[in-house]
Amino acid sequence: MKDLLIIDMLPTYGLVCYLLVSICVTLAFRGLAHACGDRRRLCSAVIALLIGSLSVALLAGCAYTIAMPYAQPDMVDFYRTYRPAAFVFLTGLFCVQSVFGAATVQTSRNRHNTGNGSDHAHQCEPSCRHDDAHRSGRTTAVHGEGAKASVQSIPVSSPIP
């Protein structure tokens, strides 16, 4: 019992840490899916999150492998028994994150390529909605129903008394 408890539990702590990281990354993908922005920036954000997640998964796998022999004998047997399951767990979580990341990019692509004015206006912030309406010439809720977006100024007439 002279060994520290942290060495006995380090492989488990690594798996729990990666579980929390994967939940946070998945929630970040959900937030990115609703953001209005450039598709290249979205792709680079998704790739950066996946690379960060992969590095944490590799760190958790290394912690599992390195700390396992230094645990107490009964814990070493336990960790050896579940080593394949631990690596399947890490790989599975990363695959789920990759699917969510790909879905985020695909959702953004579909929304911006096929979305009409009112659909796009609902999903983006007002400044983005206004600028996109002027660039594309679409009808949006900002300019009223049936109004054509244009950058020309409209002369103002005197009010009716």
N, C-alpha and C positions, 0 to 999 in steps of 0.2 A: 504494500500500500504506500510505498515511498514515491511511486510514480505519480505524476500529476494527472488529474482527471482530464485536463485539456488535451493531452496526447491521446487518451482513450476515445474522446469524442470528436477529435479533429476531422476525421473522415465524414462523420455525420454533419458536422457544422458546414463543411464544404458543400455537401449536397443541399442542405437547407438554404445556404447563401445563394446557390445557383437557382434554386426554385424561386426565391424572392426576386432575383435579377430578371429571370424570365417573365415573371408576372409584370414587373415594371416595364420591361421592353415591350411586351404585348399591349399594355395600356398606352404606352407612348405611340405605338403604331396606330392604335385607335384614335388618338388625338391627332396624329398626322393625317389620317384619312379624312378628317373633317376640316383640315386647314386648307386655305386657298393660297396657292403659291406656284412657283415654277416647278415643272416636272423634274428637271435635272436636280434641283435642290432637294426635292423629295426623295429621289433615288439615292442621292449621296447621303442623306440623313438615314435612310433605311439601311444602307450598306454599312455606315459607320456604327449604327446600333447593333447590327448583326456581328460585326467584327469585334466590338466590345463584349458582346455576349459570348462569342466563341472563346475569347481570351479568358473570361471568367470560368467557362466550362472546362477549359484546359487546366486552369489553376485548381479547380475543384477536383478534377481527375488526378492531377499530380499530388495534391494533398491527400487524397484517398490512398494512392499507391505508396507514397513515401511514409506517411504516418502509420500505416497499417502494421508494419512489423514491430513498432515501438510501443504498441498498446499492450495491455495485460493479456496473458495467454488465452483466456476465454473470449476476449474481444477480438484477438487476432483470428481465431477460428471463425467467429461470426463474420468479420469483414472479408475473409477469404471466401466464405460461402456465398456472400452476396456481391462479390466484385463484378461478375458479369451483369447482374441486374443493375448495379450502380452505373455502369457505363452505358447500358441501354437507356436508363433513366436520363442521363445527361444528353445522349444523342437524340432521344425522343423529344426532349424539351427544346433542343436547338432546331430540330426539324419543324416542330409546331411554330416556333418563332419565324422561321424562314417562310412558311406558308402564309402566316399573317402579314409578313413584310411584302411578299409578292402580291397578296390580295390588296394591300394598301396602295401599292403602285398601280395596280390594274384598276382599282376603283377610281383613283384620281384620273387616270387616263380616260376611262369611259365617261366620267362626269364632265370633263372638259371638252372632249371630242364630240359627244352627242347631246350634251345638255342644251336646252333652249334657254331663253332669257330668264323666264320666271323660275325655272329649276335651278339655274346657276345662281340667280340672285338670292335664292333661299339659302344656299349652302355657303356663300361667301360673305365676307364683311362688306359694309356699305361702300367703302372707298374702292374696293376691288370690283364691286358690282358696277359702279359708275364708270370706272375706267374701261372695263371690259365692254360695256355697252357702247361707249364712244368708239372704241377700236373696231368692233365688229359690226356696228350699225344695227344691232338687234333691239327689239322692244323689251323693256324691262319695267319692273314696278317703280323704279325711280322716276321714270319719265311719264308715267301714267299709262293706262291701258290704251293700246292702239297708237301710241306716239312713237315716232321714229327717232332713235338716238342720233344726234348730229352735233358737231362742234361749231356750227354756225350760230351767230347771235340772232335772236329774234327781236325785231323792233317792238317797243312797248307803246301801245296806244293809250290815249287818255281814258280815265275811268268814266263810266256812264253815270250821270247824276241821278 
